[in-house]
Amino acid sequence: METIADILLVAGALGAGFYCFILARRLSRFNDLESGMGGAVAVLSAQVDDLTRTLQAAQGTASASTESLEALTDRAEGVAKRLELMVASMHDLQEETPPSPPETSPVGPIFRRRDERGAA
């Protein structure tokens, strides 16, 4: 009975060893940097680094654009205030009437009527 238990124990140990050998080979292929999951992880890590650098550059550009836009907005507000003052001052001016053209007779200025020349 002990020999049967020893034989089963040795068979189980050999089966477990063979199973571990198979798992080790699969794990080495899984972590292979060329074609396995290790390569995919390395590629994804490089892409994350590239995206992080790109994001930082985009944030720098966005902050510079924001500062420029704020400066332009402040300048536009100043110009709008000056224009409002100019328009308000234009309302305060009196409208000047254009001079009326001199009245002329259809005949011409040489031939005036008697009452326009005065009594002679």
C-alpha angles and dihedrals in degrees: 000000000000092000091053089050090048091049091049090047092051091046091050091048091049091048091049090047092050090047091051090049091053092047091049091053092048092048092050090051089046092054095041108132094215104052109353136081091281089065091049091050091049091050092047091049091053091048091051089053091050092048091049091054091046091049092051091050091049091050090051091050092046092051091049090049090049092053091048092048092049090052091049091047091052090049091049091050090053092050091047090054091050091049091050090052091049092050091047091050090050089058090055093057117092115240111251115222113226114244113264116241115254115267113248130182120240090244095054139258095284096064106057126167119261097251090052092055092051131239113315 
